[in-house]
Every structure is written in C-alpha cells, then in structure tokens.
Amino acid sequence: MTHSTNTKHLLVYPFTGSGHIIPLLDLTDILLRRGLTITVVISPVNLPLLDPLLSSHPSSLHKLLSPDPEINPSSPHPLIGKIVSTQKQFDPIVKWFRSHPSPPVAIISDFFLGWTNELASHLGIQRVVFNPSGAFASSIIQSMWRDVGENKNNANNGVDKDASSLISFPEIPSSPEFQMWQLPPVSRNFIKGDPDYESFRKGMLANMTSWGVVYNTFEDLEKTYMDHMKKQMGHDRVWAVGPLLPRDGTARGGPSVAPPHELLTWLDNKTDESVVYICFGSRTTLNEKQMSALTGALELSNVNFILCAKGSDSAFKQRVGDRGFIVEGWAPQLAILGHRAVASFVTHCGWNSTLEGVSAGVTLLTWPMGADQYADEKLLVDELGVGKRACEGRPDNVPDSIELARLLDESLSGEILERVKVKELSQAASKAVKGGTSIRDLDMFVKLIKLICEL
C-alpha cells in the first residue's frame, strides 16, 4: 500500500492518569490549531477527556481505542505492571498503521511509554517523548534509571541504606541532594532481574535515544535544566512549550464536583487576595491526623479558604461558616487560582498544579506527598524562592496547627518576598506562551514535523 504523508499526521499516545493525559491533550489542542492531523490512542475510561476536543476538531482529530492498562497482581509494583501492560498495544497499532491510507509520520508518547521508541523504529517513523514532569525532576529520574546496578551513590543500590540516606546527583546542575524516601518509589525500589522492572527500565533509557523531547515547562522556570537535558540527549530537539493550559479554565480535567458558578460566586464575594486554595491533586488523600491538623489550622487562622479534600466533618463546616468552601472531589482549579480573590495555594507540588500556581502568580505553600513532588518543592522553595514549606518531612508527617495557621495568615501578605517573586515568574510564564520562548519552541517543533512530512 502506498502511504500519503500530505496530512501531517501525528499519533499521540498518553498514559492514563490525570497528571499525564491532561497536559498532553492540551498540547494536542494546540497542534490541531496549527494544522496538524492527530490520532489519539485513548482508553474508554479516559474518552470523556477527549470528547471536547473531538467536538472542536471533528475533521482533524481521531481516536484509536485501546483497553485500559491492566494491573498485574504478580507485579512487584502496580504502576510498573500497568505501564508494562500497555506493550500489548504494539501489534494492534502496527496493524492499524499498515492499513491506514495516510499513517502518522511521528509518535508523541508519554515518558512512561518508552517502549513506543521501538514501535516507532519498527514503523520507520520518529518518536517524540512527552514529559509531564519538569526538566529538573526528569533529570533526576533519568539519572536514577541510568545508574541502576552501577557502583554509584544512588538509591537503586540502596539495599543496605536506610530511607534517610542522602542521595546526591553531582552531574545535575546545582548538585541536588535528597534523602532516599524523597525520591520516586517507582525509581528507587528497582528489583534487578524482575521482568517488569527490567522492561520498564529499558523503556526509560529508550527515552534518551528518542528523536525529540517535549517538556511542559518554560525557559525562565527551568532553563538550566533544559540545557542539561539537551547535553544529555546530545542534540537540541528538546523543547519547552509550557505552561500548557486550556482556554476554558473551568473544564480542565472533567466536570467539577461543585458547580463552578457556585464556587466563582463565592469567590466574587471575597476581597482581593483574601483566599487560600488548598488541594492535593487527584490521587492524594490526607490521613486522619493530617486532616485534623489542617482543619485545626484553618480554624485558628483568619483566612478565607477553599478546601478540596475528603474527610472534613460537618461540625468543622459549621464552625468556619462562610469563611470556607469545601469541595469533596474535583474542582475547577485553574479558574479558582486565576480569581482575583485567591492569594496562595497549599499544594502537593504535582507538576500540573505547580505550573497552574506559578501561572496564576499565587504564593505556593508546599506539602509534597511522593512521586516527583519533593523535587518540584526543592525547585520552588530553594531555587526559585516562590514558595514556603507548609509541611516538612515524610508523606505521613503531621504539621503543627499553630505554625500552619501562622503561615496561612502570612501567605496573604502582598509584601512577602515569595509573593513578589511568583508574580514576576507569572509574568514570565504569560510572556512565554504569548509570542515568547515557548511559542518559539513550539514553532520549531511544528516546522520540523512538517519537514518530515515533505521527505
């Protein structure tokens, strides 16, 4: 069969999970608006997230349904098992590609799906990594997987190291150090010889041999680490195109548990910069002691607040009255953060939340729980100076309510240095996506894709 490449067709393959799929769909929307045709590999559970784009781009966006990733009960790590299970899509995608009248010229796939590098090679097309983490966190994760089994000071050799062992990364700019428990569990608990782990590691290393990498970040936020990754890759096809944010801030990630108009009306009735927004992402739940400490701090403080968390009791709601708005589930975070009444954000430091908070110019009060969040906290607090630690220590640590209440009150002050710095960074983020560095990188990426189509 003769294949035509005039349609500038891309295959986009996200990994399931809101932190991965949402920003990649935001990028998909941007690429569609630049004249590309895209097919998205999507599982039934995530199809509702794609539906708005399918409605907006009926002729240029297509879906390729795939089963939801499976959880292998014998896998030593559930996430690794789910990732490895996606490799079963290799042959179905090859069959789809071979039968397509105008197949894609490149694959853009999540960094967890490193096996698609081999898929792209098999199909004779290019593979681009989409990295939903920042360049700083990515450089740490990549270093960990590269050094597995080598005689280096890294967590993967930590058979006899305790969780507080200090792990250093001297080859990364600023030579960051972490205690072992602060590093992503999926990277630090490598089981040599386990087939799932070995397969996943192979994929992570394959990311570094891909044709290109797209980061959801921007130059003023992570230029040092973008430059580092270009050196590690050995070429300049490493693009920072963020912050990737949708046009409609009320709909990102699906419908809100609380009606957006109720939330926004409540905010409209508050004075400027008088509200603290508290949210720990879609996967994190505070334990009972942590929730008690947090609600205690909110009662002791003088702040208005929006709390996105399950587990607060009705008595607490009555005591705080109209000073608090509680959402027990998904909320329109982007719209909340962008409201004039919101001054600060208690966050788990997930990368999407980090970028949304920085873009909104709110002070970040950090409470990381795992994954890449301790790396993101280090970047925000220690390097950029746009945040303060709300709860330090391990994921199950409990903050002091009195100290946290003081920090909440202080975060509303427009004079604190962190507020000044984050507003400057917010302006830089806006500039990056309005004709600045992120548009420059996006233009270069699209130009190269179109050049491939002409070959």
N, C-alpha and C positions, 0 to 999 in steps of 0.2 A: 504493500500500500504506500502511495506517495503522500507524505505529510506536508501540509502547508504551514508556514510559520508567520503568515501575514497578520494574524490576530494578536500577536504579542501576548501570548497565553502563559499564565503562571499557575502552578499548583501550590496552594497554601495548605500546610498541614500543622494545625495547632495541637498541643497536648491538652487533655481535659483538665479542668480546674480553672476557676475564675481568674486567678493571678496570671495564668498563661494565655488563655484564649481571648480574654477581653482586649488586651493591648494589641494582639495580633489581628483581631478583627478591626480595630481602629486603624491599623496600618493598611489593611485590606481596603477599607473605605477610601483612604487617601489615594491608593494606587488605582482603584477603579475610576476615581475622578480625574486621573491623569491619562486615561485612555487605554488602560490595560484590561485584558480579559482574564478572569480568575476563576478557578475551580477550587473550592474549599473542601477538604476531607473533614467530615463532621459526623459525630456520633448522635444518635437520636436524642439523648439527654441534653445535648448542647444545641440542638437545632433551633430552639426558641431564641437563642442569642444571635443566630444568623438571619432569622426571618426578617428583621427590619432592613437589613442590607439587601436581601433578595427582593424586597418590595421597592427599594430605592434604585436598584440596578438590575432590572428584570432581564435585560438583554446581554449584559456583560458578566454577570455573576452566576455561577452554577455550583451545585453541591454534589459531592460524591459521598454517599452514606457509608459509614463503616461501623462495626459493632463497638459498643462501649468497651474500654480496656477491662480485662479480666483481673481479678485478684486471685493469684495462685496461693492456695493455703500452705503449700510446701516452701514458698519463697521465704528467705530469712528477713526480708523487708517488704512490706506490702507495696510501697511505692515502686521499688525496683521491679517487682513482679508485674505491676500494671504497665510499666514502661516496656518491659521485655515482651509482654503480650501483644503490643502494637505491631511487632515484627511480622505477625501473621498476615498483615495487610500487604506485604511485599508482592506476592504473586497476584492478588486481585488488582493492585494498582498497575502492575506491569500489563496485565490483560486489558485493563481499561485504556491504558496509554496506547497499546498496539492497535486498538480498534478505533481510536479517536481520529477524526479527519484532520484535525489541527491541534496536535498534542502540545502540552506546555514545553517551553524552552528552558525552564528552571523550576526548581522546587524551593520554596521558602518554608522551613520547618523549625519547630521549637527545638531548643538546645537539648532537651531530654531525648529527642528522636534522632540521635546521632547515626542510627542505622540507615537513615534515609540518604546519607552520603554514599553508601554502597548502592542504594537504589538508583540514585541519580547517575552514578557511574555506569551501572548496568543499562540504563536507558540512553546514555550518551548525552545527558544534559547537565546543567550546573546546579549545584546545591548551595543555598544561602541559609545560614543559621539565623534564626530569630532568637535573641536572648532577652527574656523578660526580666532578668536581673540587671543591675547596674554593672558598669565595667569594672569597678573596684571589687565587688563581690564575685563577679565572674572570674577575675584574675586569680582570686584565692581558690575558688572551687576547681579551676583548671589546674592550678599548681598541685592541689591535693591529689587529683586523679593521676596526674603525670608521675608523681613521686611514689605511688603505691609500690611497695616492695623494695624500694631503694633505701640505702642506708643513709637517710637524711632525717633531719629534725622535723618530722611531720606526724600528724595524728594517725595516719594509716599504719604506722609502725608501732602504735601505742599499746601493744599487748600488755606490757608491764607498766604503763604510765597510768596515773590516776586522772580523773576528769579535770583536775585543776592544773595539770601540766601545761607549761607555757609553750605554745607552738609559734614559731617565727617564720616569716616569709621574706627573707632578706633580698630576694631578687625582684620583689614588687616595690615600686616607689613608696617611700616613707617607711619601708620595712615594718609592716604591721605585725603585731603580735596578738594572739588570742589564747585564752585558756581553752583546753580541748573541748569542754562542754559547750562553748560558744560557737563551735563550727557545725555546719550542717550534718546531722546524724547520718544521712544517706552517703556522705562522703567520708566520714571518719570511721565508720564501722565496717570497713571493707573486709570481706571474708574471702581470702585467697583460695582459689580452686572452686568456689561455688559458681556454677554455670551462669546463673542470672547476674551475679555481680560482675563476672568476667565479661559477659556480653554487654552490660551497661557501660563498664569502663571502656571497652573497645569503642562504643559509640561516642562517649565523651571525648576521647582522644581524637576520633574522626572529625569532631567539630573544628579542630585546629588545622585540619587539612582541607577544609571546605573552600569553595571559591570565594565566599564572602561572608561577612557577619553584619547583621543589623542590630543595633542597640536602641532600646527605648530610654535614651538619655540625651543630654545636650552638652555642648562643649564647655560652657562656663561651669558646669557642675562637675565634670569628670575628665577634663582634657588630659591630665597627667596619665590617667589610667587607660584612656582611649589610645594615647600614644604608645603606652606599654603593650597593649594588645596588638597594635599594628606591628610592633617589633617581634612579638611572639608569633604572629601569623606569617611574618615575612613579606607582607605586601600591604597596600593602602586600601584594599577593598573592605574596610571596616568603617561602617557608617553610624553616626549618631543622629537619629531622626526624631527624637522626642522633645518635649513630652508628648506622647501620643494620647490625645484626649478627644472625645467625641464632640460634635456640635451641640448635642442636646444633653446637658448635664443631669437631667432628671431621669434618664432612661438607661444609663450605663450599667451593664451587668444584669439587667432584668428589672421586673417591677418591684417597687418598694413595698415593704410590709405596711408601713404607714403611708397614707395618701400624701403625695408630695405637696399638694396645695395646703394641707393642714400644717405640715412642718414649716413651709415657707411663710404661711400666715403668722404662725407663732414667732418666727424669726423677725418678720416685719414689725412686730410689736415690741421688739427689744432695741435698746440703743446701740449705736455703733460700737463694735469691738467689746461687747459685754458677755459674749457666749463662748464657752469651751465645748468643743465637739470631742466625744470620746468613742472610739471604735477600734476593735482589734481584728478586723478582717472577717472573712467568711468561714475560716477554719478553726479559729481560736476561741476557747471558752475559759473564762476565769474560774478557778476553783472557789469553794465557798468562802474561805478565809480572804482570798484576794478581793472577791466581790464585796465582802463586808468592810474591808479596809477602804475600798474605793468609794462605796456609798457613804461611809463614815466621813471621809474627806470632803465629799460633796456637800454633806450637811454642815460641816464645820466652816466651809468656805463661804464666800459671798458671791460666787459666780452663778450666772445662768448657764444651763448646760443641756446638751443633747447627748443622751447615753444610748449607744447601740450595744446592747448586751442582754443575754437571757439570765434570769436568776434574781433580779431585784424584786423585793416584796412590796405588797400593796401598802403597807404601813409607811415604807420609805417614800413611796409616791405621794402619799397624803401629807407627809411632813414637809417635803420640798415644794409641794403645790405647783404653782405656775412657773416657778423658777427652773423647773426641769421638764424636759420632754423625753420620754423613754420609748425606744424602738426595739422590740424583741425580734430582730431579724435584719434583713437587707434594707438599706436606706439609700436615698439619692445623695451619696457622699459628695460628689463633685459640685452639685448645686448648693449643698449646705456649706461647704468650705468656701465657696465663692461669694457667699452672702456677706454684706457689709457688717452684720452683727457679730460674726464669728471672728475671734481673735487668736485662738490657739487650738491645738489638736493633740489629744492624747492618743498616740498611735503605736501599733506593734511594729512599725517600720517595714512592713511589706513594701516592695518597690513601687507598686501602683499607688499605694497610699502616700508613700514618700514623695513621689512626683506630683500628686494632686495637692498635697500640703504645701510643697515648695511653690508650685504654680499659683496657688491662692495667696501666698505671702503671709501665712499664719505661723506663729511660733509653734515648734514641734516639741512635745513632751514625750520622750521615748520610753517605751515599755516593750522591748522585744521578747519574743517567745521561742524562736527557733529558726530553722532554715537559714536564709541569708540575712536575717534581721539584725543580728549583732554586728555584722559587717556594715550594714546600712547605718546603724546607730553610730558606729565609730566615724563614718564619713560625715554624718550630720552634725554630731556634737564636737568631736575632737578636731576635725579638719576644716569644716565649713563654718562652724560656730553658729548654726541656725537652730539648735535645739538644746534642751536640757533633759537629763535623765530623770524620769518620773519614778521608775522602779528599777533598781540595780540588782544584779545577781542572776541566779538561775531561774528558769521558767516558772518554778513553783514558789519563788520568793514573794513575800507579802510586804508591801510598803507601809511605812508609818503614816497613819491617817493625818496626824497633826502636821507633819512635814509636807505631805502631799497637798493638804489644804492650803498651806502657805504658798506652795509652788503654783497651784491653780490660780490663786489670787494675783500672784506676781506676774503670771503669764499674760494678764490683761493690760499690763502697763505698756504703753507705747514707747517708753524710754529705755526698756531693757535692750542690751546690745543684740541679743538674738533676734528680736523683732526687727531692728534696723537692718541686720544682715539678710534676713529671709526676704524682706521686701525688695532689697537690691537683687537678690537671686531670682525672685519672682519676675522682676522686670527683664532680667536676662533670659528667663525661660520664654517669656512672651515674645521677645525680640527674636529668639532662635527660630520660632515657628512662624514668624511673620516676615519672611524675607531674609532671615539670618542664617546661622551656621547649619541648623537642622534642615532648612529648605535647600541650602547648598548641597548637603549630603544626599538628600532625597532626590534632587535633580540629577546628581551624578549617578545614583543607583538606577533610576529610571532610564537615563541615557545609555548606560551600559547594557541594561536588559534589552532595549530597543536595538542596540548594535548587534547583540546576539541573534536577534530575530532576522537581521539582514544577512547574516553569514550563510 
